[in-house]
Amino acid sequence: MDNLVEIRWHGRGGQGAKTASLLLADAAFNTGKYIQGFPEYGPERMGAPITAYNRISDNPITIHSNIYEPDYVVVVDDTLLESVRSYSRT
């Protein structure tokens, strides 16, 4: 898909990773982009690891899955760096 940017966020519940991904989606939408912004987490609990995702494109987005090979990875909590490394190709 042309001009598709995929972003994966890693943080802990209560740190704002989910909110940041949704704010980014809102900002991109307001500039005329097609967007997706969605979190993935287990039982809601402060401090539990969460992952959030964004897709931003100039064209309609037809993909509806998690992001496995993102263009960008944002790590909000440095204690998650080791798990992010094993989750990414790099």
N, C-alpha and C positions, 0 to 999 in steps of 0.2 A: 504494500500500500504506500503510495507516494506521500511524502511529508508527514509520516506517522512518527511521533516521538513517544516512547514508552518509558515510564519512570516507576521504580519500585522504592517504597519507603519502608524502613525498619525502625521500630521504636518500641517503647513500653507503654502500656495503658496509662493514660493521664499525662503523657509528655507532649501531646499535640501532633503526632505524625498523621493520624487520621484527619484531624482538623486542617492541617497544612495541605494535605492532598486534596481535600474538598475545596479549600480556598483557591488553590491553584486551578482546579477545574472550573470554578466559578469565574475566575479572572480570564481564563482562556475563552470561555463561553461568551463573556462580555466583549471580547475582541472579534467575535464572529467565527471562532474555531468550533469544530466538532470535538466533543470531549467524553471521556469516561473517568470517573473517580470513585473508587470503591475500596473498602477495607476488607481484611480477612483476619479473623481472630476467633479464639475459642470462647469459653465462658468469660463474660466480661468481669474483669478484675483489675484493680490498679496494680501496675507493675508487671503484668503478664506481657510477653512479647506479642506484638502485632505487626502485620504487614499491610500496607496500603498501596494502591496502584493508581496510576494515571495513564491515559492515552489521550494525545492531543493531535489533531489532524486538520488539514484544510478540506478533507473529503469525509463523507459519512463513514463511520467506523462499523464494520460488520463482524469484528472479532469479539467474542464474549467469553474470555477465559482469563486465568491469571497470566501474569507476565513472567516468562521464564528466562528471556534474554533481553533485559532492559537496555535502553540507551544510557540511562542514568540511574544510579543507586544513591539514595539519601539515607544515611545512618544517623539517627537522632541520639542514640545511646551507644557510646563506644564499647560497652560491655557486650554488645551484640556483634562486634566485628568478626570474631571467629566463626560464628554461625553463618554470617552473611558471606564470608569467603567460601565456606563449603557449599553454600546455596548458589553461588555464582560460578561462572566459568573461569574467572580470574583468580 
